[in-house]
Amino acid sequence: MIRNTDQSWGSFARLLHWILGLAVVGMLAYGWWMNHVPARPDRFFHRAIHADIGYVILLLMVVRLIWRAINPVPALPSGTPAWERVLAAVNHWALYLTTIVVALLGWAHSGAHKPRYDDWFGLFRVPQFTTENRDAARFFEHWHIWLAYVLIGLVALHILAALYHHVIKRDRVVARMVTGEAE
C-alpha cells in the first residue's frame, strides 16, 4: 500500500522517512568531518558534494511535507498520554522545520560564498537566491552549523523515542515505520 491509513504508514511515506533519515544523519556526519579536518586541496570538492546532497534533502523534505498534507497520519496507540502526544508532535515538526532551515541556510551560504557551490553534480547549475558577500556567507555558514547541532539533538531525541516505544512500551509504533503494519 502506497498511501497512509489511519493505522499505518504507507510505503512512500516510509521510503521518504528512511531515505531522509539516512541522508540527514550522513550529512551531519559529513559536515562535521569537513569542518574538523585540516585544510586540504580537495576541501572545495567535499563542500560541493555536501551542498549537492543538501539540495536533494531540501527537495525531498518538501515532497515529504506535501505527502504528509494529502495523506492521513497514523494515530498513536490508544492510551498514549497527552504529554507523549505533544512531545511527539513537537519533535516531528521541529525535525521538519530545522532540516528545512539548515538546508536553506546552506543554500544561502552557497550563493554568498565564492566560489559558489551551485554546480549540481556537474549536471546543471542550481539557481541561487543570495549574491556574493563575504560577511553574509559567514553569517549563513555560522547559523547553518549551529542549527545542524540542534538537528543532531532532535534526531537523537527521535531515535530515543523510537527505542522507548520499541523496548519499554513494546507497542507497534516502530514496526509501523519499518514494515507498515497496522496497530
Order of alpha helices (4+ residues) and beta strands (2+ residues): alpha-alpha-alpha-beta-beta-alpha-alpha
